[in-house]
Amino acid sequence: MNPPDWPRAMKRATAARYCDLAPAKFIAEVTAGRLPLPVELGGEDHWDRNALDDSLGRLFGSAVPDWEREQPGLRG
């Protein structure tokens, strides 16, 4: 699948594939709190693609804010 083709709400197998994890490893990461919890939609668990992206960004460091840049006056 190409990134635009990923659904916004994904069942476990699709969400695991999106993260390039086996379903059991994906659930282990969810249980550990490193990936988001699902929501029930249509009577089944679904993961939000944006929430997965946010969690993955934090894990890989891309979502960490530059606190120094956000503090006016700290830079000369």
N, C-alpha and C positions, 0 to 999 in steps of 0.2 A: 504494500500500500504506500502511496505517496502521502506526505503530510496533509495536504488538503482533503484527502479521502478519509481520514480518520474521523469517526463519528464523535460528536461532542460528549455523548453518554455511551460508555462502553461497558459491556459485560466483562466478567473476570478474565476469560480467555483472551479477549481482545485487548483489555487493559494490560494484561501480562505481556502480550506480544508487543504492544506499544512501548513498554519499558524494556523489551528484549530479555524477559525473564520467563522461566518456567512458571506455570500457575502456582505451584506449591511455594516456590521462592518468592513470588509476588505477594502471596498471602502472608508469608513470614515477614516481609518488609512492611506490610500494612499493620500487622499485629505489633511489630516493633515500633510503630509510630513514625517510620521514615517515609511512608507513603500514606495518602489520605484514606479515610474510611469511605465506604460506598454509601449511596443513598438508595432507598427502595423506589423503583420506578416500574410500573407494570407488574408488580409482584415479584420482581427480581432485583438483585443488587446490581448497581451501575456505578462506575467511576466517572467523574468529570474530567475531561481532557485538560482543561485549564488548571484544575487542582493538581493533577499529575505533573503538569509542566512546572507549576510553582514549586512543588516538592522536589522534583528533579533539579530545578534551578538552585534551590538551597543546598542540595547534596553536592552539586558540582561547583558551587560558589558563584554562579552567575547572578543570583538573586540577592547577594549580600550588598547592602547599600554602602556607598562610600561616605561614611559618617563625616570625614574631614571636609569633603567638598560641600556637604550640606550645612556646615557651620560657618556662616559668614563672619568674617573678622579673624578667623584662625590662621588664614594664610595672609602673608604680608603682601 
